[in-house]
Amino acid sequence: MTAQHVWFAGEGMLWLCVTLAAYLGARWVQEKLKGHPAANPVFIAAAPIIALLVFSDVSYADYSRGGAILLWLLGPATVGLAVPLYLNFAEVRSALVPMVVALVTGSSAAVLSAVLIGYAMGADIETIRSLAPKSVTTPIAMGIASEIGGIPALTAAFVIITGGIGAIFGSALFNMVRVRDERARGFAMGIAAHGMGTARAFQVSWRAGTFSGVAMALNGIVTAIVLPLLWIAFAH
């Protein structure tokens, strides 16, 4: 291993430690605020990290050497959602038909709204391609963006913003429109706000979190298969 490799590895570990420290601090703030939806640990942790990168003139590529480890861990974490699904499989299976309808409707609305809003605001085609998979969990969304000609790093930012908004305002919106069923609330949260929404749903109840996890997984699979095919078809 060369001195340059040692330097890169050490720098990556440094930023990994910075990220973990920021997140632990954000969780402390969230606990002090008694789990308030607005105290989202991802948003709270991101602010000091972004400021540190800007003021220290560190590029995203240098920072991502440490963040790549955490990004990889999103895969096993997503697979881990199969545990609550297994424990509540009978209840999930009993709601299969409404879930399929909600999945098709919600997944289509998530993509179409992103594309139409992007066009309406005058975004260029590369930005729109990056925006289209915004409601899918980060590893899948970045893969989709790369497949359809978007910018994976920009997609990751859109995914975080989307998930944060859903996690913060989701419960209030459900209360406003009088959606009381925890299965429906959880499933909608999983489709619209992926992992961050699912984390918030588990804070509400195990039942809501289970259905949110199912929705997040199914939405990721459907979007990963359908969106690239549709983009290719319409592009030609």
N, C-alpha and C positions, 0 to 999 in steps of 0.2 A: 504494500500500500504506500503510495507516494505521500509527500508532505501536503500536497494539494488536496488529496482525498481525505487525509486526516482533518484538515481545516474545514472542508465541506461538511464532514460528519459532525465535527464539533459545533459548527454554526447551526446545523440542523437540529442538534440536540438542545442547543441554547434556546432556539425559537419554540421548540416543543415544550420546554420547561416554562417559558414565558406564557405560552398559550394555556397550559394547565393551571398555572398560578392565576391568570386572569379569570379562568372559568371558576376556579374554587372561590375566588373573591366574589364573583357574580352570584354564585350559589349562596354565599353568606348573606349578600344583600337581599336575595330572594327570600331566604328564611327569616330575616329581620322584618321584611314586609309581609310575612305570613303567607307566602305563596301567591301574592297578587299577580294576576295575568300580565300586568304591565311590567312587572319585574322579570322580564324574560332573560335568563342567564346568557343566552347566545348574544343578544343585542348588547347587554351590559358588558360582557367580556370583549366583544368586538371593538367597542369604542376606544379603550386605551391601547389595544394592539394596533389599530389603524393609526392612531396619533403617534405611537412610537415608531412605526414604519415610516411615516411621513417625515418626522423630525430627525430621524437617524439616517434618512435617505437610503433605506434598505428596500430592494426591489421585491416584488411579490414572488419571483422565482427563487430568491434566496430564502425568503420566509417559508415557502412551501416545502423546502427540504425537510423541515420538521413536521409541518402540517400534513404531509403525505402519509405519515404513519397513522394519524387520526382519521384521515380520509379512508384509508384501507380498513380501519376498524368499523367503519359504518356498515360494511358488508356483513360481518358476523353479528353486529348489533341488530341489523334488519332480519337476519335469519332467526335470531333469538326470539322474535315476535311470534314464532310458531308455537312457543310454549303456551301462552294464554289461549291461542287458537285451539290447541289440543285439549286443554282443560275445559273449554267451553264449546267444543265442536258441535254438540247436539243443538244448542241454541243458535249457533251460526247457521247450521244446515237448515233449520226450520225457517230462516228468513232469506233463503237463497234467491227466490224469485224477486222480491223487492230490492235485494242487493244488486242483482244483475241490472235491473232497470236503473237504479241509482248510479251504478258504475258507468254505464254507457252514457247516461245523461250528464253526470258530473264530469267525467273525463273529457267528453266533447266540449262542454261549456268552458272548461279550464283552458283548453288549447285554443278554441275559437275566440274567446274573449281576449286572450293574450295577443293573438295575431291581429285582430280587428283594432284593438286599442293601439297597438304598435303602428299600424298603418295610419290610423286617424291622427296620431301625434307626429307623423312624418318621420318615423324611424327608418333607417336603411335596412335592406333585406338581411344583412348579416346580424343586425341587432334583433330583428324579428325572429330569425331562426334561433337565436340564443334565448329568446323570451318564451318561445312556444312550449318547451317542456318544464316551465317554472313550477308546476304543481307536483312534480315527481321528485322522489328523494335524490339527494345530490349525486351519488355515483352513477345512477341510471340516467339522470338528467344530463350530466356532462357527456356521457356516452352517446346519448341521442343527439345532443348539440353537435358533437364532432361528426356524427353520421350525416346530418342534414346540412352541414356547412356553417354552423354557428361557432361561437367562441366559448369553449367550455368554462373558462374562468369567469366570463361574464354571466353565463348561465348559473354558475354556483352562487353568484351574488344575487341574482333574481330569485333563486330557490330560497335562500336565507331570508330575503325580504318578505317573500310570499308566506313562508312558514311562520315568520315572526308576527306578521299582521293577523294571520289566522289564529295563532295561539293566543294573542292578546285580545282580539275582538270577537272571536268565535262564539264563546259562551254568551256574551251580551247580545249578539245578533240572534242566536237561537231563542233567547228569552224574549227578545223583541217580537219575533214572528211566532212565538208560542209553540216552539218545538220542544216537547217535554221528554219524548222517548229517548233514553240514553243510547239505544242502538242506533237510532237515526242520527243523533248528534255526533256520536263517535264516528260513524261511517262517513258522514259529510266532512268532518274534520280531517279524516285520513286522506280523502280524495283531494281536498282543497289545500291542506297545509302539511301534508306528508309527515316526516318524522317529528318536527317541532309540534305540529298539531296533535300527533299521537302521544307525545310526552305530556302535553297539557291534558289530553283526554284521560290518561292514566291518573293524573292528579285528581281529576273529578271522580272517577270510579273505575274499578277493574273492568266492569262491563263495557263502558264507553271506550276504554283503552283497547280492549280486545277487538271490537268492531272497527275502531280506527286503524289498528294494525292490519287487519284483513283488507280494509279499503286501500291503505297505502301500498301494500304488496300487490294487490290486483291491479291498481291503477298504474303502478310501475311496469308491470308485465304488459298490459294492454297498450299503454302509450309507447313503450319501447318497440313493440311489434307494428302497431298501426301507423304511428306518426311518420316514420321514415318512408313507409310505403305510400302514404297519401302525399307526402311532400314530393316524392319522385314522380308520382302520377300527375299531380297538378303542374309540376315544373315542365313536363312535356306536353 
